[in-house]
Amino acid sequence: MPMSTVSSVDDLRTAGTRVRADKPSGMGRVSPVGKEHGGDRLRNSSVLVVEDEFFSALQLESILAHVGCSVIGPMTSVSEALSAAREEMLDAALLDVGVSGELVYPVADALRARGIPVVFVTGHRGSDLPQRFRDCPRVVKPYNARELVRVLSELVCAGGEDGPRTARLVERNIRALLGRREEEAQALGWQERLAARITGFAGS
């Protein structure tokens, strides 16, 4: 059976059952992350990952999973990332600057319009970013797990109980409650239609 070389997330999705992954030099195990690095504060946070390089995406997923985050993605195109940025309930986002030949800035704009903090995970210098994004934190490749978690936890937990994360949690709970109410209403409507049909059969 032929072997496939994986260099991106999309390559993995489209490859056959046997895959040979060419691991870049310097790519090691995820460094341990403890409470002193803010890892405990990120538990149950929802983080959007936009990254098209396979091993970089894998490393980000591993770091986030280690501290209990829910990962949305990895997204490998600006178009799908934009949909997630506008529709998903998110606590933060990790964005590579260049994704499948496109710049990720429209995604960052959409996220910031919703008050969702953004971290650029890139080799670009801060001065290379557009002026409006130069206040966003950057984590350079290859990722240092402790640094990434520290930066992310400071953003997600900014403001404490009165911060934006609390507002997002309230919004998430409200949406979940409304979703359950809608499901209950749909179930009740189905039961009423069934009862009416049974009554109609009995009366005929």
N, C-alpha and C positions, 0 to 999 in steps of 0.2 A: 504494500500500500504506500503511495507516495507521501512524503512528509511535506508540510507547509511551514514556511518561515513567518513568524508573527512579528510585525513591527508597529501595529496600531490596534486599537480596540475593535475597529471594523474588520480588520484581518482575522481576528479571533472569531468574530461572529459568523464570518462567511467561510472559514476554513473547514476542512473535513474533520473526521473523528481523531486523527492523529496529528499532533501539532508539535513542531520544534520551535521553541522560543529562544531567540538569540538574546541572552541576558547581557545588558551593557556592563562594561567594567565599572567597578565602584558601587554597584547596586547590592547592598547588603540587607541584612535582616532589619526589621523595624526596631528602633531603639526603644527600650522600655519607657513608658510614660506614667508618672505617678501623680498623686494629688498635688504635689508641689508645683507641677507644671500646668495645673488647671484642668486635667483630664476628667476629674470627677464632676466638674460643673457642666460638662458638655453632654452628659448622659441624656438620651432621648431627644437630643437636638436633631433637626432635619437640615441636612447640608447638601446643597446642589454642587455637583462636581462637573466641570466642563474641561475635558482633557482628552485628546485623541491619540496620545502616545500610550501604547499598551502598558508598559512597565511603570510609567509615571502614574497612570490611572490606577493600576493595581496597588501601588504603594500608598496612594492617597486613600483608597478604600480600606486598606489594611490598617492604616493609622486611625482613621475615623471609627472603624468597627471596634478597634481595641479600646476606645474610650466610650463606646456605647452610642455612637451617633447612627442615625438612619441616613443612608446615602441615597440621594436622588441622582441617578445617572450611573456611570459617567456618560455625559452627553458628548457626542463627537461632531456636532455641527452647530452652527449659530442658530439655524432655524428651529431645531428641536430644543435647544437651550432657551431660546426666546419664549417658546410655549411654556416651558417649565417655570421660567422666571415670572411669567404673568399669571400662571394658574396654580402652581403648587404652593402649599403652606411651607414656608422655609424660615429657618433661623439664621442662615448664613450661606455664602457661596464661595467656592474656590474656583477661580477662573484662570485658565491658561490664556495668554494674550492672543496667540495664533492657533486657530482650530480649523483643521482641514482647509488651509489656504485662506481663511477669512479672519478678520479681526473681531475679537469678542466684545468690543466696546458697546454695541447696541444691547447686549445682554446685561452688561454692567449698568447701563442707563436705566433699563427696565427694573432691575433689582433696586437700585437706589431710589427710584421713584416710589417704590413701595416701602422704603425704609429698611430694606434688608442689607446688612453689612456685607461687603465684598472684600475678599483677599485675592490678590493676583499671585498666582504661582507660576513663576516665569524666570527666565534668565535675563530679561530686559532690566535696564536700570530705571530708577524712578524718573529720571529726566527724559527717558524715552517715551513715557506715557503722556497722553494728552493732559493739559493743565488741570482739567476738571477731576482727574483721577489721581493726581499726585499726592493727595492726602490719604489714599487707600494704602493699607499695609501690603507689603510684598514678602513672599517667601521664595527664595531662590532654589533652583534645582541643582543637585539632587537634594531632596527634602530632608530636613532634620525634623524628626517626629516631635521632639520636645518643643522646638521653636514654633512649629506649625500649630501644635495644640495650645501653646501659651498665647499666641497671637489670636487664634480663633476664639478661645475662651474669654479673652479680654473684650472682644467685640460682641460676642453673643450675650455675655452677662453684664454688659455696660448698663449702668443705671439701677442695678439691683431690682428690687420688687417693683419699682416705678419705671423701669426701663422698657425698651421696645420689645424685648423677649416676652415679658409678662403680657403685653398687649397682644402679641402674636399667639401666645398660649390661650388667652381668652377667646380670640377670634377662632382658633382651631376647635376649641370646645363647643363654641356656638354653632359652627358649621357641622360638627359631628352630631350635635343635638338635633339640628334642623334636618339633617340627613335621616336620622332615626325616625323623626316625626313623619317625614315624607314616606318612608318605607312602611310605617304603621298605617298611614292613610291609604296607601296603595293596597295594602293587605286587607284593610277594612272594606275598601271599595270592591275588591274581588270577592270577598265573602258576601257582601250585600247583593252583588250581581248573581252569584251562585244561588243564594237563597231565593231571589226573585225568580230565577229560572226553574228551580225545584217547585216553587209555589205554582208557577204557570203550568208545569207538567201535571201537578196534582189536580189542578182545577179543570184540565182539559178532558 
